[in-house]
Amino acid sequence: MRLPSLNRTKPEAPGVHAEPLWSLRPQSDREAGDAVVSNFMLHWFPAKISKASMAWNYSFWLGTVSAALFFLTILSGLPLLFLYVPSVERAYQSVKDIEFVITFGSWIRAVHRISAHLMVIVVALHLMRVFLTGAYKNGIGRGQQREINWVIGVVMFLVTLFLSFTGYLLPWDQLAFWAVTVGTNIASSIPAIGPAVRELLIGGRNIDQPTLIRFYVLHVVFLPGLLGVLFAYHMWRVRKDGGLARADAQCVLESPRTTDAVPTKTYTLLGVARGTAPTVTTRTLEAADTTVNAVPDLTRRALIATLGTIAIVSIMSVFIASPLEEPANALITPNPAKAPWYFLWLQEIVTDTTIRIGSFTLNGAFVGGVILPGLLVGLMTFWPWLDRSPHLAAGVWLPRDRRRQNIVFLLLVLFILALTFVGMVLRGPYWNFYWPWEAWPDIPGRI
C-alpha cells in the first residue's frame, strides 16, 4: 500500500536526499536508494534486502538486539562516569551515592547492569543461531568470507564476557571483590606463566588500587573501543558477504526465474534495437518479488527491535534492583565465594576436575579453567573449516546434513547450562552440594 506523500523538496540528483536523516516513507525506489547512499548511518545497509532475511523466525533479530544493548550500556554508562570515583577508598561510597542519593541514579545503574547481563545472553544466543543455521558457511556469492565473520563473532563474544567481568569489580563490594578473586585465581593456574598472567591482569599480587584502575580503564575505554571496531567490521563483512546466509539458501533452492524485459534499455552488443530487450532467465538474489527496499522495510524492523529492547530493559530496571553488599574486605571471605554467573560453569568444572589421590593432586583449575575452555574456544573458532556439509545446508534451521553436529553442539550448550545451574543454585558453604530443599549450615565468615 502506497503511503500518503509528504510535502518536502524532492532530491534533484542521486545521493542528494531531502530528509535530514532519512525518510520513513520514501515515495519511490530511487528515493529509498538515495536514503542508503546519502546517510552515513545507513551505509552498511544494502539498497535491497531479501524478504527471507527479514523473517522474525530466522534470525530473531538477535544481532540488532545485541547492538541495541551495547549502545544502551554505553549510553547509561556515560552519566555514571561523572559520578563514579575509581579509588578503593571512595569507589564503594560513590556507587552507594548513585544508588541512594542521585536522582534516578539507581535506575540508571540498573539499566547499565541489566543491559550488560542481557548482552552476554543475547550475544551467546546470536552465536547459537548462527551455528544452528550454518550461517558461517559461504553460499553462492563471489568473494564471501563468512568463516572470517564467524571468527570475529567469537572474538566479540569473548570481549563481551571480559567487558562484563571488568565491570564486575567496580562497585568494590564483597560480591565484586571475591568474584574477581575467584576468576583471576583460575588464570594463575596456568603452568609456568599463570602467576605472571594474574599479576599482569591485576597489577600486582593482591587485588587493590592498581587492579581497580586497570579494570576501570579496560571497562570504559579499551574494551568498548575494541568492541566498537569489531562491530563495525562485523557489519561491513555481513554487507560484503551478500547479507544473511538465508538469502543465499533462498536463491539456491528456488528455480531460475524469467525476468521481465526492460524496454528502456538498449543492448547494443546483443544487436537488439532500442526500445526492446531480451528476456532473461536468471537466479538472482535481487529478484523484484523476493526483495524489498532496505528503507523503510529493514530500518522499520530494526527500529522496532531497538525500541523494544530499550523498553524491556527500562521496565526491568524499575523492578530489579542492583545488588550492593558490604564494602570489599580482603580479610573476610564469603562462604561460598562464587565467580560471576557466566563463569560459574568454569568454577564447577574446576571443582569436578580437581582429583586428589594420596599426596598427588590433579590441578582442576588448570584442567577445567584453562585446558577445557581453551579447547572449546579453539574448536568454535576453527569449526567453519572443519564443517564439510554442503553449502545448501547454510542459512537453514537444523538441516538434515548438519543434524549430527547440531545435536553435539546443543548437548554441549545444555551441559554448560546445567553446570551454571549447579553453581548458581546447588552450591553452598565450602562449595558443598545442597539440594534446593536442604538448609545451609549456619557457618560464620572466616577471617
Beta strands, then each sheet from edge to edge (+ up, - down):
strand 1: 48-50
strand 2: 257-259
strand 3: 280-282
strand 4: 291-293
strand 5: 355-357
strand 6: 360-362
sheet 1: 1+ 4-
sheet 2: 2+ 3-
sheet 3: 5+ 6-
end
